[in-house]
């Protein structure tokens, strides 16, 4: 099933996404080094760009916040991207919620 498929709240796709992001939030504290972050971080930002139900989005954003708390320098790189995108200069466009959370 593709990330961009539309789905309804409480159907099987929605439930799976909720469970995956709940698990990711629970395991976020196990990302201990920058080698693991190099794998997790791009996937996280890609997932945040996708359209999801608000109940899924809250877990995605919680996971992203936990990564930033664990790796504060990640925040600085994303703030630069968010500010550049807001002014039209950025090459990467995070979604509005991420820009608010990290900007």
KOLDODO-386544 format. One record per atom (N, C-alpha, C, O): residue number from 1; residue in one letter; chain; atom name; x, y, z. Coordinates in steps of 0.001 Angstrom, whole numbers, plus 524288, in hexadecimal, padded with zeros to 5 digits. Example, Ala and Ser with C-alpha at 12.3 -4.5 7.8 and 13.67 -1.06 7.14 Angstrom:
BEGIN
i aa ch at c1 c2 c3
1 A A N 83386 7E9C6 81E78
1 A A CA 8300C 7EE6C 81E78
1 A A C 83390 7F31C 81E78
1 A A O 8379C 7F309 82111
2 S A N 83232 7F736 81BA8
2 S A CA 83566 7FBDC 81BE4
2 S A C 83264 8001E 81EBE
2 S A O 83461 80472 81F67
END
This chain:
BEGIN
i aa ch at c1 c2 c3
1 X A N 80342 7FB66 80000
1 X A CA 80000 80000 80000
1 X A C 80370 804DC 80000
1 X A O 80707 80538 8032E
2 X A N 80277 8088D 7FC95
2 X A CA 805AE 80D35 7FC32
2 X A C 8049B 81117 80085
2 X A O 8005E 81133 802CB
3 X A N 8088C 8144A 8019E
3 X A CA 8080B 81842 805B5
3 X A C 803D4 81C38 80471
3 X A O 8015A 81E57 807FA
4 X A N 802FC 81D3B 7FF7A
4 X A CA 7FF77 82175 7FE1B
4 X A C 7F9E0 81FAE 7FD17
4 X A O 7F69E 822D4 7FB7A
5 X A N 7F8B7 81ABA 7FDFF
5 X A CA 7F362 818F3 7FD47
5 X A C 7EFD7 81B75 80161
5 X A O 7F150 81C1B 805E9
6 X A N 7EB37 81CD2 7FFAE
6 X A CA 7E768 81EFF 80353
6 X A C 7E4F0 81A8E 8066C
6 X A O 7E436 8163E 8046B
7 X A N 7E3B2 81BA5 80B36
7 X A CA 7E144 817AF 80E7E
7 X A C 7DDB7 81A65 81263
7 X A O 7DE3B 81F11 81366
8 X A N 7DA24 81769 81486
8 X A CA 7D66B 81986 81844
8 X A C 7D82B 8183F 81DCB
8 X A O 7DAD6 8145D 81EC3
9 X A N 7D69A 81B9A 82156
9 X A CA 7D7D1 81AC6 826CF
9 X A C 7D575 815A0 828A7
9 X A O 7D0FE 8145B 82763
10 X A N 7D879 812B9 82B9E
10 X A CA 7D6EC 80DCA 82E0D
10 X A C 7D6C2 80929 82A4A
10 X A O 7D50D 804F1 82BD6
11 X A N 7D87D 809CD 8255F
11 X A CA 7D8D8 80528 82218
11 X A C 7DE18 80282 82323
11 X A O 7E12C 8046F 8264A
12 X A N 7DF22 7FE31 82090
12 X A CA 7E3D4 7FB24 821CB
12 X A C 7E8DF 7FE2D 820AF
12 X A O 7ECA2 7FDB1 823A4
13 X A N 7E906 8013E 81C8D
13 X A CA 7EDAE 8045A 81B65
13 X A C 7EEB1 80847 81FBF
13 X A O 7F31F 808EC 82183
14 X A N 7EA99 80ADA 8216E
14 X A CA 7EB14 80EB4 8259B
14 X A C 7ED00 80C1F 82AA3
14 X A O 7F082 80E25 82D3A
15 X A N 7EABD 807BA 82BFF
15 X A CA 7EC60 804F7 830C1
15 X A C 7F21A 8034A 83074
15 X A O 7F4F9 803BF 83449
16 X A N 7F3C3 8015A 82BE9
16 X A CA 7F942 7FFC6 82B4C
16 X A C 7FCEB 8046A 82BDA
16 X A O 800F4 80412 82E71
17 X A N 7FB7C 808C3 82967
17 X A CA 7FECD 80D67 829D1
17 X A C 7FF32 80F40 82F74
17 X A O 8036B 810A8 83146
18 X A N 7FAC9 80F42 8323B
18 X A CA 7FAD0 810C7 837C4
18 X A C 7FE84 80D41 83ACC
18 X A O 801C3 80F29 83DC9
19 X A N 7FE10 80822 83A0E
19 X A CA 80154 80469 83CFF
19 X A C 8071B 80501 83BAC
19 X A O 80A6A 804B8 83F27
20 X A N 8085A 805D1 836BF
20 X A CA 80DD3 8067C 8352D
20 X A C 81022 80B5C 837AE
20 X A O 81481 80B36 839AE
21 X A N 80D41 80FA8 83795
21 X A CA 80F5C 8147A 839D4
21 X A C 80F69 81451 83FCA
21 X A O 812CA 816BC 84236
22 X A N 80BC5 8118B 8422E
22 X A CA 80C09 810D3 847DA
22 X A C 810FC 80DC9 84946
22 X A O 813B7 80F29 84CFC
23 X A N 8121A 809B7 84659
23 X A CA 816D7 806AA 8473D
23 X A C 81BB5 809FE 8464D
23 X A O 81F72 809BE 84951
24 X A N 81BA9 80D11 8422D
24 X A CA 82021 8107C 8410E
24 X A C 82100 81453 8458D
24 X A O 82575 8154F 84711
25 X A N 81CCF 81678 847AB
25 X A CA 81D5A 81A1A 84C18
25 X A C 81F9E 81756 850DC
25 X A O 822E5 81981 853A2
26 X A N 81DDF 81294 851C9
26 X A CA 81FE4 80F9E 8563F
26 X A C 825AA 80E47 8558A
26 X A O 82895 80E0A 8595B
27 X A N 8274B 80D6B 850C0
27 X A CA 82CB7 80BE9 84FAD
27 X A C 83049 81088 84E63
27 X A O 834F6 80FD2 84D88
28 X A N 82E1A 81534 84E41
28 X A CA 83137 819C4 84CC3
28 X A C 835F9 81A7D 85046
28 X A O 83A0C 81C50 84E7D
29 X A N 8357D 81918 8552D
29 X A CA 839D9 819D5 858CD
29 X A C 83E46 815FF 857D5
29 X A O 8427B 8168E 85A17
30 X A N 83D65 81218 85481
30 X A CA 84187 80E50 85369
30 X A C 84530 8101F 84F0F
30 X A O 84933 80DA8 84E15
31 X A N 843D5 81462 84C79
31 X A CA 84755 81696 84880
31 X A C 84B9B 8196E 84B7E
31 X A O 84AD8 81DD1 84D4D
32 X A N 85024 816E2 84C02
32 X A CA 8543C 818D5 84F77
32 X A C 858C4 81B8D 84CC9
32 X A O 85BA4 81E76 84F4F
33 X A N 85973 81AB2 847DA
33 X A CA 85E0D 81CFF 8455B
33 X A C 85C9A 81F4C 84013
33 X A O 8584D 81E7E 83E13
34 X A N 8603A 8221C 83DED
34 X A CA 85F3B 824CE 8390D
34 X A C 85EFF 8211B 83465
34 X A O 85CC9 82283 8305D
35 X A N 86136 81C6C 834D5
35 X A CA 860B7 8189A 8309B
35 X A C 85B0D 816D3 8301E
35 X A O 858FD 81676 82BCA
36 X A N 8588C 815BA 83481
36 X A CA 85303 81436 8346A
36 X A C 84FA7 818D1 832A9
36 X A O 84BE4 8181E 82FC0
37 X A N 85100 81D78 83469
37 X A CA 84E0F 8221C 832E4
37 X A C 84E56 822FB 82D02
37 X A O 84A89 824BF 82AA6
38 X A N 852C0 821C5 82AA4
38 X A CA 8535C 8226F 82500
38 X A C 84F6E 81F27 821FA
38 X A O 84DEE 82091 81DA2
39 X A N 84DC3 81AD4 82436
39 X A CA 849DD 8177A 821B6
39 X A C 84458 81960 822FE
39 X A O 84106 819AC 81F88
40 X A N 8435F 81AA3 827DD
40 X A CA 83E19 81BED 829B5
40 X A C 83C57 8215B 82803
40 X A O 837D7 8220F 82679
41 X A N 83FC1 82520 82843
41 X A CA 83E46 82A96 8275D
41 X A C 83C0C 82B9D 821EE
41 X A O 837F1 82E17 82194
42 X A N 83E7C 829DF 81DB0
42 X A CA 83C1B 82AE9 81887
42 X A C 836C4 82850 817D9
42 X A O 83345 82A83 81563
43 X A N 8362D 823A6 81A09
43 X A CA 83125 820F4 819B0
43 X A C 82CEF 823E5 81CB6
43 X A O 8286F 82425 81B0B
44 X A N 82E6D 82619 82120
44 X A CA 82AB4 82914 82455
44 X A C 828C2 82DD7 82161
44 X A O 8240F 82ED8 8213A
45 X A N 82C55 830CA 81F07
45 X A CA 82AB1 83584 81C3F
45 X A C 8277F 83436 81770
45 X A O 823E4 83714 81610
46 X A N 828CB 82FE4 814DB
46 X A CA 825A7 82E33 81060
46 X A C 8201B 82CCC 81227
46 X A O 81C4E 82E39 80F95
47 X A N 81FA8 82A0A 8167D
47 X A CA 81A81 82895 81885
47 X A C 8175F 82D6D 81A10
47 X A O 8129E 82D8F 81953
48 X A N 819F7 8315F 81C2D
48 X A CA 8173D 83623 81DC6
48 X A C 8152C 83934 81918
48 X A O 81180 83C41 819A8
49 X A N 8176B 83875 8149C
49 X A CA 81596 83B2F 80FEC
49 X A C 81094 838C2 80DBA
49 X A O 80DD5 83B3D 80AA9
50 X A N 80F67 833FB 80F46
50 X A CA 80AE4 83131 80D2B
50 X A C 805DD 832FB 80FD6
50 X A O 805E9 834EE 8143C
51 X A N 8019C 83245 80D19
51 X A CA 7FC7F 833A3 80F30
51 X A C 7FA92 82F3C 812B7
51 X A O 7FA58 82AB9 81111
52 X A N 7F934 83084 8177F
52 X A CA 7F745 82CAC 81B3C
52 X A C 7F2F3 82EFE 81E86
52 X A O 7F24C 833BF 81ED1
53 X A N 7F009 82B93 820F8
53 X A CA 7EBFD 82D34 8249F
53 X A C 7EE93 82FEF 8294B
53 X A O 7F313 82EC6 82A89
54 X A N 7EBD7 83381 82BDF
54 X A CA 7EE0E 83639 83069
54 X A C 7EFDB 8328B 834C7
54 X A O 7F3A8 833B5 8377C
55 X A N 7ED36 82E2F 83579
55 X A CA 7EEC9 82A91 83998
55 X A C 7F400 827F2 8385A
55 X A O 7F6F1 8269F 83BEA
56 X A N 7F527 82730 83363
56 X A CA 7FA3D 8251D 831CB
56 X A C 7FE49 82978 83219
56 X A O 802A6 828A3 833F2
57 X A N 7FCD9 82E0F 8304D
57 X A CA 8005A 8328A 83031
57 X A C 8027C 833C7 835A5
57 X A O 80710 83524 83631
58 X A N 7FF2B 8334D 839B5
58 X A CA 800FA 83497 83EFA
58 X A C 8056E 83109 840A2
58 X A O 80916 832D4 84330
59 X A N 80539 82C0B 83F41
59 X A CA 80978 82877 84099
59 X A C 80E57 8298E 83D51
59 X A O 812B8 82915 83F3E
60 X A N 80D97 82B01 83867
60 X A CA 81210 82C56 8351B
60 X A C 814F0 83111 83753
60 X A O 819BC 8311F 8379E
61 X A N 811FD 834F8 838DC
61 X A CA 81466 839AB 83AFB
61 X A C 816F2 8389D 84044
61 X A O 81B1A 83ABE 84167
62 X A N 81482 8355E 8437D
62 X A CA 816D9 833DF 8487E
62 X A C 81C0F 8311C 8479E
62 X A O 81FDE 8322D 84A5A
63 X A N 81C3A 82D94 843D2
63 X A CA 8210E 82AD4 84299
63 X A C 82549 82EB2 840DC
63 X A O 829C4 82E56 84292
64 X A N 823DB 8325E 83D7A
64 X A CA 8279D 83648 83BA7
64 X A C 8299E 8399C 84030
64 X A O 82E45 83ACD 84070
65 X A N 82631 83B1A 843BB
65 X A CA 827C3 83E31 84844
65 X A C 82B78 83B11 84BBA
65 X A O 82F4F 83D2E 84DB4
66 X A N 82A56 83610 84C77
66 X A CA 82DD3 832CB 84FA7
66 X A C 8333A 8325E 84D32
66 X A O 83726 8324F 84FFB
67 X A N 8337A 83213 84808
67 X A CA 83898 831FB 84574
67 X A C 83B87 83719 8465D
67 X A O 8403B 8371E 84761
68 X A N 838AC 83B68 845FA
68 X A CA 83B26 8407D 846C7
68 X A C 83CF9 8411B 84C6A
68 X A O 84122 84355 84D5C
69 X A N 839FC 83F34 8501C
69 X A CA 83BB0 83F73 85592
69 X A C 840A1 83C3A 8566A
69 X A O 8440A 83DB3 85978
70 X A N 840F7 837E6 853BA
70 X A CA 84581 8346F 8543A
70 X A C 84A3D 8369E 8515B
70 X A O 84EAA 835FA 85321
71 X A N 84956 83933 84CEC
71 X A CA 84D82 83B56 849A6
71 X A C 84C4D 84112 8487F
71 X A O 84A47 8424F 84451
72 X A N 84D88 84498 84C2F
72 X A CA 84C18 84A24 84B8E
72 X A C 84E44 84CB2 846A4
72 X A O 84BD0 8503E 84485
73 X A N 852C6 84AFE 844C9
73 X A CA 854E8 84D6F 84014
73 X A C 85194 84C42 83B43
73 X A O 851FF 84F05 83758
74 X A N 84E50 84840 83B78
74 X A CA 84AA7 84721 8374A
74 X A C 846C9 84BA5 836B2
74 X A O 84531 84CF7 8325B
75 X A N 84555 84DF1 83B06
75 X A CA 841BC 85262 83B06
75 X A C 843E9 856E4 837D4
75 X A O 84115 85944 834BF
76 X A N 848D9 85814 83886
76 X A CA 84B2C 85C8C 835D5
76 X A C 84B2C 85BC8 82FEC
76 X A O 84A31 85F7E 82D07
77 X A N 84C3D 8571A 82E1C
77 X A CA 84C37 85630 8287A
77 X A C 846B4 8569B 82640
77 X A O 84605 858A0 821F1
78 X A N 842CB 854C2 82914
78 X A CA 83D6B 85507 8272C
78 X A C 83B22 85A82 82787
78 X A O 837D3 85BF0 82459
79 X A N 83CD6 85D97 82B54
79 X A CA 83AFD 86303 82BAD
79 X A C 83CDB 8660B 826EF
79 X A O 839EF 86928 824B8
80 X A N 841B2 86525 82561
80 X A CA 843B2 867C6 820BB
80 X A C 8408A 8664A 81BEC
80 X A O 83F4D 869A9 818B9
81 X A N 83F38 8614B 81B5B
81 X A CA 83C1D 85F87 816E5
81 X A C 836B3 861F6 81714
81 X A O 834C1 863D2 81317
82 X A N 8343C 861FA 81BAD
82 X A CA 82EF6 8641F 81C33
82 X A C 82EE0 869F5 81B08
82 X A O 82B59 86BDB 8185E
83 X A N 832A9 86CC0 81CFA
83 X A CA 832D2 87262 81BF6
83 X A C 833E5 87382 81645
83 X A O 8319F 8771C 8140A
84 X A N 83752 8707B 813E5
84 X A CA 8386F 87125 80E50
84 X A C 833B2 86FF9 80AFE
84 X A O 832B0 872B2 80729
85 X A N 830BE 86BEC 80C6A
85 X A CA 82C0F 86A81 80979
85 X A C 827D8 86EA7 80A06
85 X A O 82516 86FD6 80645
86 X A N 82758 870D8 80EA6
86 X A CA 8235C 874D3 80F89
86 X A C 82470 879A9 80C43
86 X A O 820D4 87C64 80AA2
87 X A N 82963 87AB1 80B51
87 X A CA 82AB1 87F45 80833
87 X A C 82B58 87DF7 80270
87 X A O 82C8C 88164 7FF49
88 X A N 82A8E 87902 8010D
88 X A CA 82AEF 87778 7FB9B
88 X A C 83063 875FC 7F9DE
88 X A O 83138 874E4 7F542
89 X A N 83429 875EC 7FD7A
89 X A CA 8398A 874C0 7FC08
89 X A C 83B02 86F1D 7FD27
89 X A O 83EFD 86D41 7FB32
90 X A N 837EA 86C5C 8003E
90 X A CA 83965 86719 801E2
90 X A C 838BB 86315 7FD95
90 X A O 83559 8639E 7FA35
91 X A N 83BF5 85F17 7FDBA
91 X A CA 83B85 85AF6 7F9DC
91 X A C 83809 85691 7FBD6
91 X A O 83628 85361 7F8C4
92 X A N 8372E 85662 800E0
92 X A CA 8341F 8523D 80345
92 X A C 82F8F 854D9 8060C
92 X A O 8305A 8589B 808F1
93 X A N 82ACA 852EC 8053A
93 X A CA 8264B 85583 80786
93 X A C 823AC 85222 80B9C
93 X A O 820A7 84EA7 80A3A
94 X A N 824BB 8530A 810AA
94 X A CA 82208 8501C 814B8
94 X A C 81C64 851E6 81508
94 X A O 81B14 8562C 81343
95 X A N 81914 84EAA 81742
95 X A CA 813A1 8504F 8178D
95 X A C 81303 8549B 81B9F
95 X A O 81689 85588 81EC3
96 X A N 80E8C 85735 81B8E
96 X A CA 80DB7 85BC5 81EEF
96 X A C 80E37 85A85 824B9
96 X A O 81066 85DA1 827AB
97 X A N 80C3A 85603 8266A
97 X A CA 80C82 8549A 82BEC
97 X A C 81224 85405 82DA8
97 X A O 81393 8559E 831F5
98 X A N 81552 851BA 82A4A
98 X A CA 81AE2 85123 82BA0
98 X A C 81D8A 85672 82BD6
98 X A O 820B0 85775 82F53
99 X A N 81C4E 859C6 82832
99 X A CA 81EB0 85EF3 82834
99 X A C 81D3A 861E7 82D22
99 X A O 82078 864A9 82F5E
100 X A N 8184D 86156 82EDE
100 X A CA 816B5 863E0 833C5
100 X A C 81964 86172 83867
100 X A O 81B04 86434 83BFF
101 X A N 819E4 85C4D 83862
101 X A CA 81C3F 85999 83CDB
101 X A C 8220E 85AB5 83D49
101 X A O 82424 85B0E 8419B
102 X A N 824A8 85B41 838E6
102 X A CA 82A4E 85BCD 83906
102 X A C 82C22 8614A 837B8
102 X A O 830D4 86250 837E1
103 X A N 82897 864DC 8366D
103 X A CA 82A39 86A0F 834CE
103 X A C 8296B 86E26 838CE
103 X A O 82AA8 872B4 837E1
END
